[in-house]
Amino acid sequence: MPTPIRIVIKNLTLRAELNDSETAQAIASALPIESKANWWGDEIYFSTSVACDPAADARAEFEVGELGYWPPANAFCIFYGPTPISNGGKPKMANRGNPIGWVSDDTEKLHKLNKAATVRVELDQPEEEVSDGDC
């Protein structure tokens, strides 16, 4: 079952989900993660304390809105457009990386961010319902 998360960059919050892969679940176990954001074209990436090898389904090309993990730098990646080595509009990593999830919200908002930012990824737990004591 996917794990709901929130990605917070400055005053922008994006809802996303981590998939059921071993890498994604290792990241979910390490949350919250806070780190300095880096940009590579229309990719935001940042360091994590999670160390995973390339998975069997590792690949270089991703979809806009997809989340990836880049093993050489233990990095969490958010793809919202082409990277410097993309062929066309699809984001492309420098090496193969593990697909770990997707952003549920509109990634277009990421184009408006100031490039100097901190990113925080945390579990997105639903608000508890408030009961008035009635059955």
DSSP file (Angstrom, degrees, kcal/mol; ACC not computed):
  #  RESIDUE AA STRUCTURE BP1 BP2  ACC     N-H-->O    O-->H-N    N-H-->O    O-->H-N    TCO  KAPPA ALPHA  PHI   PSI    X-CA   Y-CA   Z-CA
    1    1 A M              0   0    0      0, 0.0    17,-0.1     0, 0.0     0, 0.0   0.000 360.0 360.0 360.0 132.2    0.0    0.0    0.0
    2    2 A P        -     0   0    0      0, 0.0    17,-0.2     0, 0.0    18,-0.1  -0.205 360.0-128.6 -60.2 151.6    1.4    3.4   -0.9
    3    3 A T  E     -A   18   0A   0     15,-2.4    15,-2.8    16,-0.2     2,-0.2  -0.914  19.3-134.3-103.9 116.1    2.7    5.7    1.9
    4    4 A P  E     +A   17   0A   0      0, 0.0   120,-2.3     0, 0.0     2,-0.3  -0.503  32.8 173.8 -71.6 135.6    1.2    9.3    1.8
    5    5 A I  E     -AB  16 123A   0     11,-2.9    11,-2.4   118,-0.3     2,-0.4  -0.881  26.7-134.9-134.3 165.8    3.8   12.0    2.3
    6    6 A R  E     -AB  15 122A   0    116,-2.9   116,-2.3    -2,-0.3     2,-0.5  -0.982  10.5-156.5-120.6 137.7    4.1   15.8    2.2
    7    7 A I  E     -AB  14 121A   0      7,-2.9     7,-2.8    -2,-0.4     2,-0.5  -0.973  13.2-167.0-113.0 119.5    6.9   17.6    0.5
    8    8 A V  E     +AB  13 120A   0    112,-3.3   112,-2.4    -2,-0.5     2,-0.4  -0.934  14.3 169.8-115.3 121.2    7.4   21.1    1.9
    9    9 A I  E >   -AB  12 119A   0      3,-2.7     3,-2.3    -2,-0.5   110,-0.2  -0.960  67.7 -52.4-130.5 112.2    9.7   23.6    0.1
   10   10 A K  T 3  S-     0   0    0    108,-0.8   107,-0.0    -2,-0.4   103,-0.0  -0.409 123.3 -19.0  55.0-123.5    9.4   27.2    1.5
   11   11 A N  T 3  S+     0   0    0     -2,-0.2     2,-0.5    -3,-0.1    -1,-0.3   0.239 119.1  98.0 -97.3  14.1    5.7   28.0    1.6
   12   12 A L  E <   -A    9   0A   0     -3,-2.3    -3,-2.7     2,-0.0     2,-0.5  -0.885  50.6-171.6-105.6 129.1    4.8   25.3   -0.9
   13   13 A T  E     -A    8   0A   0     -2,-0.5     2,-0.4    -5,-0.2    -5,-0.2  -0.984   2.9-170.2-120.5 126.5    3.4   21.9    0.2
   14   14 A L  E     -A    7   0A   0     -7,-2.8    -7,-2.9    -2,-0.5     2,-0.3  -0.940  16.4-137.8-114.3 135.7    2.9   19.1   -2.2
   15   15 A R  E     +A    6   0A   0     -2,-0.4    89,-2.2    -9,-0.2    90,-1.5  -0.726  35.8 159.1 -88.1 142.0    1.1   15.9   -1.5
   16   16 A A  E     -AC   5 103A   0    -11,-2.4   -11,-2.9    -2,-0.3     2,-0.4  -0.910  30.1-130.1-151.7 174.0    2.8   12.7   -2.8
   17   17 A E  E     -AC   4 102A   0     85,-2.6    85,-2.0    -2,-0.3     2,-0.4  -0.999   9.1-142.2-136.6 139.4    3.0    9.0   -2.3
   18   18 A L  E     -AC   3 101A   0    -15,-2.8   -15,-2.4    -2,-0.4    83,-0.3  -0.810  27.8-129.6 -92.9 140.0    5.8    6.6   -1.8
   19   19 A N        -     0   0    0     81,-2.9   -16,-0.2    -2,-0.4    -1,-0.1  -0.021  27.7 -95.7 -78.6-170.6    5.4    3.2   -3.5
   20   20 A D  S    S+     0   0    0      4,-0.1    -1,-0.1   -18,-0.1    80,-0.1   0.318  78.5 125.9 -92.1   8.0    5.8   -0.2   -2.0
   21   21 A S  S  > S-     0   0    0     78,-0.1     4,-2.3     1,-0.1     5,-0.2  -0.190  73.5-113.3 -66.2 160.8    9.4   -0.7   -3.1
   22   22 A E  H  > S+     0   0    0      1,-0.2     4,-1.8     2,-0.2     5,-0.1   0.893 117.8  49.4 -59.9 -41.9   12.2   -1.6   -0.7
   23   23 A T  H  > S+     0   0    0      2,-0.2     4,-2.0     1,-0.2    -1,-0.2   0.935 111.0  48.4 -64.3 -47.3   13.9    1.8   -1.4
   24   24 A A  H  > S+     0   0    0     75,-0.2     4,-2.5     1,-0.2    -2,-0.2   0.885 112.0  49.3 -62.7 -38.8   10.7    3.8   -0.9
   25   25 A Q  H  X S+     0   0    0     -4,-2.3     4,-2.0     2,-0.2    -1,-0.2   0.836 107.7  54.2 -71.9 -31.5    9.9    2.0    2.4
   26   26 A A  H  X S+     0   0    0     -4,-1.8     4,-0.9    -5,-0.2    -1,-0.2   0.894 111.0  46.8 -65.0 -39.3   13.4    2.6    3.7
   27   27 A I  H >X S+     0   0    0     -4,-2.0     3,-0.9     2,-0.2     4,-0.6   0.925 109.2  53.7 -66.9 -44.6   12.9    6.3    3.0
   28   28 A A  H >< S+     0   0    0     -4,-2.5     3,-0.9     1,-0.3    -2,-0.2   0.884 106.8  52.7 -57.0 -39.3    9.5    6.2    4.7
   29   29 A S  H 3< S+     0   0    0     -4,-2.0    -1,-0.3     1,-0.2    -2,-0.2   0.752 107.7  52.2 -68.0 -23.7   11.1    4.7    7.8
   30   30 A A  H << S+     0   0    0     -3,-0.9    -1,-0.2    -4,-0.9    -2,-0.2   0.506  92.5 159.2 -90.8  -5.4   13.6    7.6    7.8
   31   31 A L    <<  +     0   0    0     -3,-0.9    91,-0.1    -4,-0.6     2,-0.1  -0.361  41.2  55.9 -69.8 146.4   11.0   10.4    7.7
   32   32 A P  S    S+     0   0    0      0, 0.0     2,-0.4     0, 0.0    90,-0.2   0.456  70.8 176.9 -80.3 151.1   11.0   13.2    8.4
   33   33 A I  E     -D  121   0A   0     88,-2.4    88,-2.9    -2,-0.1     2,-0.4  -0.982   6.1-177.3-120.5 132.3   14.0   14.2    6.2
   34   34 A E  E     +D  120   0A   0     -2,-0.4     2,-0.3    86,-0.2    86,-0.2  -0.999  17.4 144.5-131.7 132.9   15.1   17.8    5.9
   35   35 A S  E     -D  119   0A   0     84,-2.3    84,-3.0    -2,-0.4     2,-0.4  -0.968  53.2 -79.5-158.1 166.1   17.9   18.9    3.7
   36   36 A K  E     -D  118   0A   0     -2,-0.3    11,-0.4    82,-0.2    82,-0.2  -0.613  50.9-125.9 -73.9 129.8   19.2   21.7    1.4
   37   37 A A        -     0   0    0     80,-2.5    80,-0.4    -2,-0.4     2,-0.3  -0.553  23.7-165.0 -79.3 141.6   17.5   21.5   -2.0
   38   38 A N  E     -E   45   0A   0      7,-2.2     7,-2.6    -2,-0.2     2,-0.4  -0.937   7.9-144.3-122.4 148.9   19.6   21.3   -5.2
   39   39 A W  E     +E   44   0A   0     -2,-0.3     2,-0.3     5,-0.2     5,-0.2  -0.931  19.1 175.9-117.2 139.3   18.3   21.9   -8.7
   40   40 A W  S    S-     0   0    0      3,-2.3     2,-0.3    -2,-0.4     3,-0.2  -0.820  73.4 -57.9-136.9  95.2   19.4   20.2  -11.9
   41   41 A G  S    S-     0   0    0     -2,-0.3    42,-0.2     1,-0.2     2,-0.2  -0.537 122.2 -15.7  63.1-130.0   17.2   21.5  -14.7
   42   42 A D  S    S+     0   0    0     40,-2.5    38,-2.8    -2,-0.3    39,-0.7  -0.278 118.7  98.9-100.0  46.5   13.6   20.8  -13.6
   43   43 A E  E     - F   0  79A   0     -3,-0.2    -3,-2.3    36,-0.2     2,-0.5  -1.000  56.1-158.1-129.2 132.5   14.7   18.3  -11.0
   44   44 A I  E     +EF  39  78A   0     34,-2.4    34,-3.0    -2,-0.4     2,-0.3  -0.946  21.8 172.7-105.4 130.5   15.0   19.0   -7.3
   45   45 A Y  E     +EF  38  77A   0     -7,-2.6    -7,-2.2    -2,-0.5     2,-0.3  -0.971   7.8 175.8-137.2 155.2   17.2   16.6   -5.4
   46   46 A F  E     - F   0  76A   0     30,-1.7    30,-2.5    -2,-0.3    -9,-0.1  -0.991  33.3 -93.9-156.8 154.0   18.6   16.4   -1.9
   47   47 A S  E     - F   0  75A   0    -11,-0.4     2,-0.3    -2,-0.3    28,-0.2  -0.336  35.7-174.0 -71.1 147.6   20.6   14.1    0.3
   48   48 A T        -     0   0    0     26,-1.8   -21,-0.0    25,-0.4   -15,-0.0  -0.848  35.4-122.7-129.3 169.6   19.1   11.5    2.6
   49   49 A S  S    S+     0   0    0     -2,-0.3     2,-0.4   -22,-0.1    26,-0.1   0.407  81.8 107.1 -89.7   0.9   20.6    9.2    5.2
   50   50 A V        -     0   0    0     24,-0.3     2,-0.6   -23,-0.0    -2,-0.2  -0.688  53.5-164.1 -86.3 127.1   19.1    6.2    3.3
   51   51 A A        +     0   0    0     -2,-0.4     2,-0.3   -25,-0.0    -2,-0.0  -0.943  20.2 158.0-115.9 112.8   21.7    4.1    1.4
   52   52 A C        -     0   0    0     -2,-0.6    22,-0.2    19,-0.1     3,-0.1  -0.958  34.0-126.9-132.2 149.9   20.2    1.7   -1.2
   53   53 A D        -     0   0    0     -2,-0.3     2,-0.1     1,-0.1   -30,-0.1  -0.425  50.7 -73.2 -83.5 166.6   21.6    0.0   -4.3
   54   54 A P        -     0   0    0      0, 0.0    -1,-0.1     0, 0.0     2,-0.1  -0.413  56.7-131.9 -58.8 135.8   20.0    0.3   -7.7
   55   55 A A    >   -     0   0    0     -2,-0.1     3,-1.8     1,-0.1    -3,-0.0  -0.335  23.9-100.3 -84.9 170.0   16.9   -1.8   -7.7
   56   56 A A  T 3  S+     0   0    0      1,-0.3    -1,-0.1    -2,-0.1    42,-0.0   0.813 126.1  47.1 -59.9 -30.4   15.9   -4.3  -10.4
   57   57 A D  T 3  S+     0   0    0     42,-0.1    -1,-0.3     2,-0.0    40,-0.1   0.181  82.3 139.6 -98.6  17.9   13.5   -1.7  -11.9
   58   58 A A    <   +     0   0    0     -3,-1.8     2,-0.3    40,-0.1    40,-0.2  -0.303  24.2 166.4 -61.0 144.9   16.1    1.1  -11.8
   59   59 A R  E     -I   97   0B   0     38,-2.5    38,-3.0    36,-0.1    36,-0.1  -0.965  41.9-133.9-154.6 164.3   16.1    3.4  -14.9
   60   60 A A  E    S+     0   0B   0     -2,-0.3    33,-2.9    36,-0.3     2,-0.4   0.803  85.6  70.9 -93.2 -34.3   17.4    6.7  -16.1
   61   61 A E  E     +I   92   0B   0     31,-0.2     2,-0.2    36,-0.0    31,-0.2  -0.713  60.9 174.7 -93.5 134.7   14.2    8.1  -17.6
   62   62 A F        -     0   0    0     29,-2.5     2,-0.3    -2,-0.4     6,-0.0  -0.743  28.7-107.7-126.8 172.8   11.3    9.2  -15.4
   63   63 A E    >   -     0   0    0     -2,-0.2     3,-2.0    27,-0.2     2,-0.2  -0.717  43.1 -92.1 -99.6 154.4    7.9   10.9  -15.9
   64   64 A V  T 3  S+     0   0    0     -2,-0.3    16,-0.2     1,-0.3     3,-0.1  -0.493 117.6  25.7 -61.2 131.4    7.1   14.5  -14.8
   65   65 A G  T 3  S+     0   0    0     14,-3.5    38,-3.3     1,-0.4    -1,-0.3   0.319  95.2 126.1  93.2  -6.9    5.7   14.2  -11.3
   66   66 A E  E <   -G  102   0A   0     -3,-2.0    13,-2.2    36,-0.2     2,-0.4  -0.532  53.0-137.6 -85.0 152.6    7.5   11.0  -10.5
   67   67 A L  E     -GH 101  78A   0     34,-2.5    33,-2.4    11,-0.2    34,-1.2  -0.881  25.2-179.5-106.6 140.6    9.8   10.6   -7.5
   68   68 A G  E     -GH  99  77A   0      9,-2.2     9,-3.3    -2,-0.4     2,-0.4  -0.901  24.6-136.4-135.9 165.8   13.1    8.8   -7.7
   69   69 A Y  E     -GH  98  76A   0     29,-2.1    29,-2.4    -2,-0.3     7,-0.2  -0.995  14.3-152.1-123.6 126.8   16.1    7.8   -5.6
   70   70 A W  E >>> - H   0  75A   0      5,-2.8     5,-2.0    -2,-0.4     3,-1.2  -0.862   5.2-160.7-103.0 103.5   19.6    8.3   -7.0
   71   71 A P  G >45S+     0   0    0      0, 0.0     3,-1.0     0, 0.0    -1,-0.2   0.823  82.2  64.3 -56.2 -39.7   21.9    5.7   -5.4
   72   72 A P  G 345S+     0   0    0      0, 0.0    25,-0.0     0, 0.0   -19,-0.0   0.812 121.1  22.4 -58.0 -27.3   25.3    7.4   -6.1
   73   73 A A  G <45S-     0   0    0     -3,-1.2   -25,-0.4     2,-0.1     3,-0.1   0.259 101.9-119.4-120.4  11.1   24.3   10.3   -3.8
   74   74 A N  T <<5 +     0   0    0     -3,-1.0   -26,-1.8    -4,-0.5     2,-0.3   0.912  62.8 164.8  50.1  43.7   21.7    8.7   -1.6
   75   75 A A  E   < -FH  47  70A   0     -5,-2.0    -5,-2.8   -28,-0.2     2,-0.4  -0.742  43.3-141.9-106.8 141.7   19.4   11.4   -3.1
   76   76 A F  E     -FH  46  69A   0    -30,-2.5   -30,-1.7    -2,-0.3     2,-0.4  -0.837  28.4-159.0 -91.3 130.1   15.6   11.9   -3.1
   77   77 A C  E     -FH  45  68A   0     -9,-3.3    -9,-2.2    -2,-0.4     2,-0.5  -0.936  16.7-164.6-122.9 137.7   14.6   13.3   -6.5
   78   78 A I  E     -FH  44  67A   0    -34,-3.0   -34,-2.4    -2,-0.4     2,-0.6  -0.980  14.7-156.0-119.0 117.0   11.5   15.2   -7.6
   79   79 A F  E     +F   43   0A   0    -13,-2.2   -14,-3.5    -2,-0.5   -36,-0.2  -0.833  29.8 153.1-100.0 123.4   11.0   15.4  -11.3
   80   80 A Y        -     0   0    0    -38,-2.8   -37,-0.2    -2,-0.6    -1,-0.1   0.213  69.8 -19.8-130.7  14.2    8.9   18.3  -12.7
   81   81 A G  S    S-     0   0    0    -39,-0.7    -1,-0.3   -18,-0.1   -16,-0.1  -0.964  95.7 -30.3 168.3-171.7   10.3   18.7  -16.2
   82   82 A P        -     0   0    0      0, 0.0   -40,-2.5     0, 0.0    -2,-0.1  -0.267  48.1-145.2 -68.3 150.8   13.4   18.0  -18.3
   83   83 A T    >   -     0   0    0      7,-0.4     3,-2.1   -42,-0.2   -42,-0.2  -0.589  39.8 -89.3-102.7 171.3   16.9   17.8  -16.9
   84   84 A P  T 3  S+     0   0    0      0, 0.0   -43,-0.1     0, 0.0    -1,-0.0   0.742 128.5  42.8 -57.5 -22.8   20.1   18.9  -18.8
   85   85 A I  T 3  S+     0   0    0      7,-0.4     8,-0.1     2,-0.1   -44,-0.0   0.258  86.5 129.3-107.4  13.7   20.5   15.5  -20.4
   86   86 A S    <   -     0   0    0     -3,-2.1     2,-0.7     6,-0.1     3,-0.0  -0.317  53.6-142.3 -65.8 147.9   16.8   14.9  -21.2
   87   87 A N  S >  S-     0   0    0      3,-0.4     3,-0.5     4,-0.1     2,-0.3  -0.906  76.6 -29.7-107.3  98.3   15.8   13.8  -24.7
   88   88 A G  T 3  S-     0   0    0     -2,-0.7    -2,-0.1     1,-0.2     0, 0.0  -0.675 117.0 -33.0  89.8-149.6   12.6   15.7  -25.2
   89   89 A G  T 3  S+     0   0    0     -2,-0.3    -1,-0.2    -7,-0.1    -3,-0.1   0.508 103.5 104.1 -90.7  -4.6   10.4   16.6  -22.2
   90   90 A K  S <  S-     0   0    0     -3,-0.5    -7,-0.4    -8,-0.1    -3,-0.4  -0.613  74.5-116.7 -82.7 134.6   11.0   13.5  -20.0
   91   91 A P        -     0   0    0      0, 0.0   -29,-2.5     0, 0.0     2,-0.4  -0.355  32.4-165.1 -62.9 146.3   13.3   14.0  -17.0
   92   92 A K  E     -I   61   0B   0    -31,-0.2    -7,-0.4    -6,-0.0   -31,-0.2  -0.993  11.0-139.9-139.4 131.0   16.4   11.9  -17.1
   93   93 A M  E     -     0   0B   0    -33,-2.9     4,-0.1    -2,-0.4     3,-0.0  -0.433  24.7-120.3 -79.8 159.6   18.9   11.0  -14.4
   94   94 A A  E    S+     0   0B   0     -2,-0.1     2,-0.3     2,-0.1    -1,-0.1   0.815  99.7  11.0 -68.8 -30.8   22.6   11.0  -14.9
   95   95 A N  E    S-     0   0B   0    -36,-0.1    -2,-0.1   -35,-0.1   -36,-0.1  -0.823 105.9 -69.4-134.4 173.3   22.6    7.3  -13.9
   96   96 A R  E     -     0   0B   0     -2,-0.3     2,-0.3   -38,-0.1   -36,-0.3  -0.439  55.7-175.6 -67.1 141.5   19.9    4.8  -13.3
   97   97 A G  E     -I   59   0B   0    -38,-3.0   -38,-2.5   -27,-0.1   -27,-0.2  -0.879  27.8 -98.2-135.7 168.5   17.8    5.4  -10.2
   98   98 A N  E     - G   0  69A   0    -29,-2.4   -29,-2.1    -2,-0.3     2,-0.4  -0.745  29.5-129.1 -92.0 127.1   15.0    3.7   -8.3
   99   99 A P  E     + G   0  68A   0      0, 0.0   -31,-0.2     0, 0.0   -75,-0.2  -0.610  34.3 168.7 -70.6 129.6   11.4    4.8   -8.9
  100  100 A I  E     -     0   0A   0    -33,-2.4   -81,-2.9    -2,-0.4     2,-0.3   0.470  49.7 -57.1-125.2  -4.0    9.9    5.5   -5.5
  101  101 A G  E     -CG  18  67A   0    -34,-1.2   -34,-2.5   -83,-0.3     2,-0.3  -0.998  49.8 -92.6 161.0-157.9    6.6    7.3   -6.0
  102  102 A W  E     -CG  17  66A   0    -85,-2.0   -85,-2.6    -2,-0.3     2,-0.5  -0.989  26.6-109.9-155.6 155.2    4.8   10.2   -7.5
  103  103 A V  E     -C   16   0A   0    -38,-3.3   -87,-0.3    -2,-0.3     4,-0.1  -0.786  20.0-163.6 -89.0 129.5    3.6   13.7   -6.6
  104  104 A S        +     0   0    0    -89,-2.2   -88,-0.2    -2,-0.5    -1,-0.1   0.802  69.4  67.7 -82.4 -31.9   -0.2   13.9   -6.4
  105  105 A D  S    S-     0   0    0    -90,-1.5     2,-0.4     1,-0.1    -2,-0.1  -0.272 104.4 -75.1 -84.7 172.8   -0.4   17.7   -6.7
  106  106 A D    >   -     0   0    0      1,-0.1     3,-0.9    -2,-0.1     4,-0.1  -0.563  34.9-159.3 -71.4 119.2    0.4   19.9   -9.7
  107  107 A T  G >  S+     0   0    0     -2,-0.4     3,-1.8     1,-0.2     4,-0.4   0.560  76.2  89.3 -78.5  -7.7    4.2   20.1  -10.1
  108  108 A E  G >  S+     0   0    0      1,-0.3     3,-1.5     2,-0.2     4,-0.3   0.815  75.8  68.6 -57.5 -29.9    3.9   23.3  -12.2
  109  109 A K  G X  S+     0   0    0     -3,-0.9     3,-1.3     1,-0.3    -1,-0.3   0.771  85.8  68.9 -60.9 -25.5    4.1   25.2   -8.9
  110  110 A L  G X  S+     0   0    0     -3,-1.8     3,-1.3     1,-0.3    -1,-0.3   0.767  85.5  68.1 -67.0 -24.9    7.8   24.1   -8.6
  111  111 A H  G <  S+     0   0    0     -3,-1.5    -1,-0.3    -4,-0.4    -2,-0.2   0.728  97.2  54.3 -65.6 -21.1    8.7   26.3  -11.5
  112  112 A K  G <  S+     0   0    0     -3,-1.3    -1,-0.2    -4,-0.3    -2,-0.2   0.452  84.2 113.6 -93.9  -1.7    8.0   29.4   -9.4
  113  113 A L  S <  S-     0   0    0     -3,-1.3     2,-0.3    -4,-0.2     4,-0.1  -0.404  72.8-114.4 -75.1 146.6   10.3   28.5   -6.5
  114  114 A N        -     0   0    0      2,-0.1    -1,-0.1     1,-0.1    -2,-0.1  -0.604  27.7-128.2 -69.5 136.6   13.4   30.4   -5.5
  115  115 A K  S    S+     0   0    0     -2,-0.3     2,-0.9     1,-0.1    -1,-0.1   0.607  92.6  77.3 -70.7 -11.0   16.3   28.1   -6.1
  116  116 A A  S    S+     0   0    0    -78,-0.1     2,-0.3   -80,-0.0    -2,-0.1  -0.854  71.9 122.0-100.0 103.6   17.7   28.6   -2.6
  117  117 A A        -     0   0    0     -2,-0.9   -80,-2.5   -80,-0.4     2,-0.4  -0.984  56.9-122.6-156.8 162.7   15.6   26.5   -0.3
  118  118 A T  E     - D   0  36A   0     -2,-0.3  -108,-0.8   -82,-0.2     2,-0.4  -0.892  27.5-149.9-106.6 142.9   15.4   23.8    2.2
  119  119 A V  E     -BD   9  35A   0    -84,-3.0   -84,-2.3    -2,-0.4     2,-0.4  -0.923   9.0-167.5-116.2 141.8   13.1   20.8    1.6
  120  120 A R  E     -BD   8  34A   0   -112,-2.4  -112,-3.3    -2,-0.4     2,-0.5  -0.996   2.5-166.1-128.7 131.2   11.3   18.7    4.2
  121  121 A V  E     +BD   7  33A   0    -88,-2.9   -88,-2.4    -2,-0.4     2,-0.3  -0.973  20.9 162.0-116.3 128.7    9.6   15.4    3.5
  122  122 A E  E     -B    6   0A   0   -116,-2.3  -116,-2.9    -2,-0.5     2,-0.1  -0.939  44.6 -85.0-141.7 160.8    7.3   14.0    6.2
  123  123 A L  E     -B    5   0A   0     -2,-0.3     2,-0.9  -118,-0.2  -118,-0.3  -0.412  36.5-137.1 -63.5 142.9    4.5   11.5    6.6
  124  124 A D        -     0   0    0   -120,-2.3    -1,-0.1  -108,-0.1  -119,-0.0  -0.821  27.1-176.3-106.0  91.8    1.1   12.9    5.6
  125  125 A Q        -     0   0    0     -2,-0.9     3,-0.1     1,-0.1  -120,-0.0  -0.747  29.2-111.1 -92.7 134.0   -1.1   11.6    8.3
  126  126 A P        -     0   0    0      0, 0.0     2,-0.1     0, 0.0    -1,-0.1  -0.276  38.1 -98.6 -62.9 147.1   -4.8   12.4    8.0
  127  127 A E        -     0   0    0      1,-0.1     2,-0.2     3,-0.0     3,-0.0  -0.402  42.0-113.4 -62.8 137.9   -6.3   14.8   10.4
  128  128 A E        -     0   0    0     -3,-0.1     2,-0.2    -2,-0.1    -1,-0.1  -0.522  30.5-112.9 -74.2 141.4   -8.1   13.0   13.2
  129  129 A E        -     0   0    0     -2,-0.2     2,-0.6     1,-0.1    -1,-0.1  -0.545  26.3-130.4 -73.8 138.4  -11.8   13.5   13.3
  130  130 A V        -     0   0    0     -2,-0.2     2,-0.4     2,-0.0    -1,-0.1  -0.796  20.7-151.4 -92.6 125.9  -13.0   15.5   16.3
  131  131 A S        -     0   0    0     -2,-0.6     0, 0.0     1,-0.1     0, 0.0  -0.756  14.3-153.8 -97.8 142.3  -15.9   13.8   18.1
  132  132 A D        -     0   0    0     -2,-0.4    -1,-0.1     2,-0.1     3,-0.1   0.294  55.7-100.0 -94.8  10.6  -18.5   15.7   20.0
  133  133 A G  S    S+     0   0    0      1,-0.3     2,-0.2     2,-0.0    -2,-0.1   0.351  83.0 129.2  92.3  -7.1  -19.1   12.7   22.3
  134  134 A D              0   0    0      1,-0.1    -1,-0.3     0, 0.0    -2,-0.1  -0.512 360.0 360.0 -81.4 151.8  -22.3   11.6   20.5
  135  135 A C              0   0    0     -2,-0.2    -1,-0.1    -3,-0.1    -2,-0.0   0.414 360.0 360.0 -92.7 360.0  -22.6    8.0   19.3
